[in-house]
């Protein structure tokens, strides 16, 4: 079977939802809506890439980032990613909710304010571990996604960003192979 490379599964940067670092959360949601309308894939887009004035991708705004931006009290807690790995009890999570008075304002009011938030204030700054070369094979990409718990990787060709590799696209490739293997076994058996 042919070795699958990252470039074989990636989505070109021109096909992905992007906004300027001067855009608002509202603008990012509109860009995501437009990308979903054009998308052929079952899983769709789950992030918006953010670029600077020189059109270089500098960050990513995922669905989780967008939801977290609605409640600024999450910043008071600290590193949520690290906390989530501690296996917090439901009682502890609820106590944080109550002690910090999370979500105490009406959701419509919160959303109206959040629409004006600059994406540069809420985007995720890309780390070195979120980049992968277009010529890397699927095994390496899967490993990198799992180890980083990423939803996507930024695909590069040298110093240039050329696309995005979505976890959902890798999952689709792997699940197709699993189904194919199962069918082959049924025919042979």
C-alpha positions as CSV (number, residue, x, y, z in Angstrom):
1,X,0.0,0.0,0.0
2,X,1.2,3.5,-0.9
3,X,2.8,5.6,1.9
4,X,0.5,8.5,2.7
5,X,2.3,11.8,3.3
6,X,1.0,14.9,5.1
7,X,0.7,16.7,1.7
8,X,-1.7,14.0,0.5
9,X,-4.2,14.8,3.3
10,X,-3.7,18.4,4.2
11,X,-6.1,21.2,3.3
12,X,-4.4,24.0,1.4
13,X,-4.1,27.3,3.4
14,X,-6.2,29.0,0.7
15,X,-9.1,26.6,1.5
16,X,-9.0,27.2,5.3
17,X,-10.8,29.8,7.4
18,X,-8.5,32.7,8.1
19,X,-8.8,36.2,9.6
20,X,-6.5,39.1,10.2
21,X,-5.1,39.6,13.7
22,X,-7.1,42.8,13.7
23,X,-10.4,40.9,13.3
24,X,-13.0,40.4,16.0
25,X,-14.5,37.2,17.3
26,X,-17.6,38.0,15.2
27,X,-15.3,38.1,12.1
28,X,-13.8,34.8,13.0
29,X,-17.2,33.1,13.4
30,X,-18.3,34.5,10.0
31,X,-15.1,33.1,8.4
32,X,-15.8,29.7,10.0
33,X,-19.4,29.8,8.7
34,X,-18.1,30.5,5.2
35,X,-15.5,27.7,5.4
36,X,-18.2,25.3,6.5
37,X,-20.4,26.3,3.6
38,X,-17.5,25.5,1.1
39,X,-16.3,22.4,2.9
40,X,-16.8,19.0,1.3
41,X,-15.7,17.0,4.4
42,X,-17.9,15.3,6.9
43,X,-16.2,16.9,9.9
44,X,-15.8,20.5,8.7
45,X,-13.5,23.1,10.1
46,X,-12.9,23.6,13.8
47,X,-10.6,26.5,13.9
48,X,-9.7,29.8,12.2
49,X,-6.1,30.6,11.4
50,X,-5.0,34.1,12.3
51,X,-2.5,36.0,10.1
52,X,-0.5,39.3,10.7
53,X,-0.1,42.3,8.4
54,X,2.5,40.4,6.3
55,X,0.1,37.5,5.8
56,X,2.0,35.1,8.0
57,X,0.0,32.7,10.1
58,X,0.7,33.6,13.8
59,X,-2.1,31.9,15.7
60,X,-5.1,29.7,15.7
61,X,-8.6,30.3,17.2
62,X,-10.3,27.0,17.9
63,X,-13.8,26.4,19.1
64,X,-12.6,25.8,22.6
65,X,-10.8,29.2,22.5
66,X,-13.9,30.9,21.3
67,X,-16.0,29.5,24.1
68,X,-13.4,30.2,26.7
69,X,-13.3,33.9,25.6
70,X,-17.0,34.3,26.6
71,X,-16.0,34.1,30.3
72,X,-12.9,36.0,31.3
73,X,-12.8,34.4,34.7
74,X,-11.1,31.3,33.3
75,X,-7.9,33.4,33.0
76,X,-7.9,33.7,36.8
77,X,-7.7,30.0,37.3
78,X,-4.4,29.6,35.5
79,X,-3.2,26.9,33.1
80,X,-6.4,25.0,32.4
81,X,-4.6,22.5,30.1
82,X,-2.4,21.5,33.0
83,X,-5.4,21.4,35.5
84,X,-7.4,19.1,33.2
85,X,-4.7,16.5,33.3
86,X,-5.0,16.2,37.1
87,X,-8.2,14.3,37.0
88,X,-10.4,16.8,38.8
89,X,-13.4,15.4,40.6
90,X,-16.9,16.6,39.5
91,X,-17.3,18.1,43.0
92,X,-14.1,20.2,42.7
93,X,-15.1,21.4,39.2
94,X,-18.5,22.4,40.5
95,X,-16.9,24.2,43.4
96,X,-14.7,26.2,41.1
97,X,-17.8,27.1,39.1
98,X,-19.6,28.3,42.2
99,X,-16.7,30.0,44.0
100,X,-15.7,32.1,40.9
101,X,-19.3,32.8,40.0
102,X,-18.8,31.6,36.4
103,X,-21.5,32.4,33.9
104,X,-23.4,34.7,36.2
105,X,-24.4,37.1,33.4
106,X,-27.1,36.3,30.8
107,X,-25.6,34.5,27.8
108,X,-27.0,36.9,25.3
109,X,-25.2,39.8,27.0
110,X,-22.0,37.8,27.2
111,X,-22.2,37.0,23.5
112,X,-22.9,40.6,22.5
113,X,-19.8,41.7,24.2
114,X,-17.7,38.8,23.0
115,X,-18.5,39.5,19.4
116,X,-16.3,42.6,19.6
117,X,-13.3,40.9,21.2
118,X,-10.1,41.1,19.1
119,X,-8.9,37.7,17.9
120,X,-5.4,38.7,18.8
121,X,-6.5,38.7,22.5
122,X,-8.0,35.2,22.5
123,X,-6.1,33.2,19.8
124,X,-3.8,30.4,20.6
125,X,-0.2,31.2,19.8
126,X,1.2,28.4,17.8
127,X,4.0,26.3,19.3
128,X,6.9,24.6,17.6
129,X,5.2,21.2,18.1
130,X,2.2,22.3,16.0
131,X,4.2,22.4,12.7
132,X,4.9,19.5,10.5
133,X,6.6,19.3,7.1
134,X,4.5,18.4,4.1
135,X,6.8,15.4,3.4
136,X,6.3,13.7,6.8
137,X,4.4,10.4,6.7
138,X,1.1,9.7,8.2
139,X,2.6,7.7,11.1
140,X,4.6,10.7,12.2
141,X,1.6,13.0,11.9
142,X,-0.6,10.7,14.0
143,X,2.2,10.5,16.7
144,X,2.6,14.3,16.8
145,X,-1.2,14.9,17.1
146,X,-1.6,12.3,19.9
147,X,1.4,13.6,21.9
148,X,0.3,17.2,21.7
149,X,-3.4,16.5,21.9
150,X,-3.8,18.8,18.9
151,X,-6.9,19.1,16.7
152,X,-4.7,20.0,13.7
153,X,-1.1,20.7,12.6
154,X,0.2,23.5,10.5
155,X,1.9,22.1,7.4
156,X,5.1,23.7,6.1
157,X,7.3,23.6,3.1
158,X,10.6,25.0,4.3
159,X,9.8,28.2,6.1
160,X,6.5,28.7,4.3
161,X,3.1,27.6,5.7
162,X,1.1,25.9,3.0
163,X,-1.8,24.2,4.7
164,X,-3.4,22.6,7.7
165,X,-3.6,18.9,8.6
166,X,-6.8,18.2,10.5
167,X,-7.2,15.4,13.0
168,X,-10.6,14.6,11.4
169,X,-9.0,14.1,8.0
170,X,-6.4,11.7,9.5
171,X,-9.1,9.9,11.3
172,X,-11.1,9.5,8.1
173,X,-8.1,8.0,6.3
174,X,-7.4,5.6,9.2
175,X,-11.1,4.6,9.5
176,X,-11.3,4.0,5.8
177,X,-8.3,1.7,6.0
178,X,-9.8,-0.2,9.0
179,X,-13.0,-0.7,7.0
180,X,-11.1,-1.8,4.0
181,X,-9.1,-4.3,6.0
182,X,-12.2,-5.7,7.6
183,X,-13.8,-6.1,4.2
184,X,-10.7,-7.9,2.9
185,X,-10.7,-10.3,5.9
186,X,-14.4,-11.0,5.3
187,X,-13.8,-11.9,1.6
188,X,-10.7,-14.1,2.5
189,X,-12.5,-15.8,5.4
